[in-house]
Amino acid sequence: MTLEERMAIFENTDLYVVITEAFCAGRPPVEILAKALDAGVRVVQLREKEMADKALYRQALKFRDISARANALLIVNDRIDIALATGADGVHLGQDDFPIDAARSLAPSLIIGCSTHSVQEAVAAQSARADYVNIGPIFATQTKSGLIHPLGPEAIDAVATHLRIPWTVMGGIKASNVDLVLERGAKHVAVVTGVTEQDDVAAACAALRVKIAAGRGK
């Protein structure tokens, strides 16, 4: 697919599920992936910062096969080499990861996302030609260590005003607090444990998707 085709799919997504083995409640990540896709999720991220290269490559191949059969986008966290080698749809970069402009040169047809924690970081990512930025962490989260204090939902108002590209929100978002980001215009909501650690993954996805749809309709 071209970048334009991938972004057209991205624009129509709602729930963005980030899957890390450590937060799958002891279940295989591919099981969580399959259940999320069965619930209509159409963009997923494979996030494994500690996994050895060969194991990550094999996991990404499995994720690519399963997501492709569901016509869903696969984003790989950090590793542009793994994303390219496995035919993923994009890569998500942090502030200390591979530079966005270099990633764009290497992979012009891939979606490039970037984690941002301030207006300055978001604007810089946009200027570097990121395709979307993530604003976060919105609430306290256990899935990342060493991050800044939660920004709070009000950060969405401050950052989104400066963006001309799509943006996602992430960090401690669950069904119980998702309305606080939806009322500030969030259309793409990224979650980890709010889906991956739930007893019924499909039901958790469905509940969040219903809320996001309602928020978009306002």
N, C-alpha and C positions, 0 to 999 in steps of 0.2 A: 504493500500500500504506500501511497504518497503521504507526506506529512499532512497535506490538506485533508485527505481522506481520513486519516487517523484523528485529526483535530475535530472533524465534523462529528465523529463518533463520540469523542470526549465531551464536546459541548452538550450532547444529549444525555450524558450520564448523570446520575444523581448521587448514589452511594459509592464511595471509593474505599475498598477494603484492603488494608495492609496486613499481610500475613507473615508472621515470624514464628518459627517452631516453638520458641520458649513461651509463647502466649497462646498456645492452642489447647491448653488444658489436657496435655498428655496425648492428644490425638494427632494423627499424621496431618501435616499441613495440606497435602493434596485432598484430604477428606474435607477440610474446612473450605478449600477452594471450590470443590465440586458443589458443596451445599450452598455456598454464596452465589455461584453462577446459576444454580437451579432456582434460586430466589429472585433472579433477574438482575443481579449485579453485573455491570458491563465494563468495569475498570478495576483491576486488582494490581497490587504491588507486592513483589517478592522482596522481603527485607531480611537479610541474614548477614549481619556485620561480622560475625565470628566464624562463619562456616569456611572450611578450607576450599580452595579454588575448584578442585575437581568435583567435590560434593556439591558446591553451589552451581556449577555448570550442569550437573546431572539433574539437580532439583529444578533449575530454570527450564531445562528441556521438558520435564514433566509438566510444569506449569504452562509452558507454551503450547504443548499438545492439547491439554485440557481446555485452556482458555480459547484457543483457536476454534475448537469444535463448538464453542458457545458464542462465537463471533464477539468475543470480549477482548479488550485491550489489556496487554501485560506490560507493566512498568517494572524495571529492575532497579532496586535501590543502589546508589553509589557507582555500580560497576558497569561502565559503558562497554567494556570488553565482553562481559558476559551477555549484556543486552544484544550486542551485535552478533556474537557467536551463536546465539540461540534463536535469533529471529524475533526478539521481543519488539514491542511497539514503542518503547521509550525507556528513558532512564531518569531517575529522580536524584538530584544532587544536593548535598548539604553545603553549608558555607565554607567548609574546609576540604571539600572534595574536588574532583576534576573541574577545571574552569568551564563555565557555560559556553563561552565563545569557541574554545578548543573542541568541546564536545560537538558543537554545531558543525564545525569544519569536518570532523570525523564521521558524523552521522547526520547528514542533512535531512534525511527522511524520518528520523525518529523524533518523538515527542520528548522535549527536555523540560523537566520540572525542577523547581528549586525551593528548598525550605528557607523561609525568611521569618525574622523575628522583630522586624521594625520597618518603618516607612523607608528608611534609607536602604536597607537590604532588599526590599521588594522592588524599589525603583531601579536599583543597580542591576538586579536580575532581569528586569524587563528591558533595560537598556542593552544588556548583553545578549538579548534575543532568546530568553527563555520563552517557552510556549505557555506555561502557567506557573504561578507561584503558590506556595502554601503559606498560609498565615497561621502561626502557632508558636508555642502551645497555648491554646485558648484556656484550658483548665489544667489542673494538676494531672500528671500522667506518670505511670510506672514504666512505660515502655522505652523511655529515653533517660539517660543519666547525664548529669553535668550541664543541663540546659538552664537557661535563665528562668526566672520566676514566671509562672503563668501570666500571660498577657491580659486575660479577661476578654469577654465578648466585645467590650468597647473598643478594643484594638482594631476590630474589623472596620469600624467606621473610619478610623484614622488612616488605615492602610489602603482600603479598597478604593477610596476616592482618587488615589493617584495611579490606579491601574487601568490599562487599556486591554490587557490580556486576561484570560480566565484565571480564577483563583479558587483555591480550596482552603478549607479550614480543618485543623486537626488538633488533637491533644485533649484526652480525657472526655471526649464527646460520647454521650450515650443517649438512649431514648429519653431519659429523665431530664436532660438539659439541652437537647438538640434545638428546642424551640428558641433558645437564647441566641443561637447563631442564625437560625432561619429568619428571625424577625429583623436581622441586620442585613438581609439580602443574600446570605449564603445559598448557593445552588448546587455546589459540589462539596459533599461532606465526607471527609476521610476519617475512618475509625480503625482501631485495632481491637482492643479487648471488648469493646461494646458489641462486637460480633464474634470474634475468634474464641473468646472464653465462655461464651454463652452455651447453656445446655442444648438449646435448639437454635442452631446457627441460622437456619432458613427463616424461622419465625422472627429472630432478631433483625435480620436484613429486611424482611417484609415490613416490620413495624417502623423502622427508620425510613424506608422508602415511601411509605404512606405519609409520614410526617413531612418529608422533604417535598413531596408532590403538593401537599396542602400549602406549604410555605411558598412555593412557586406560584400558586394560584392566587395569592393575595395581592 
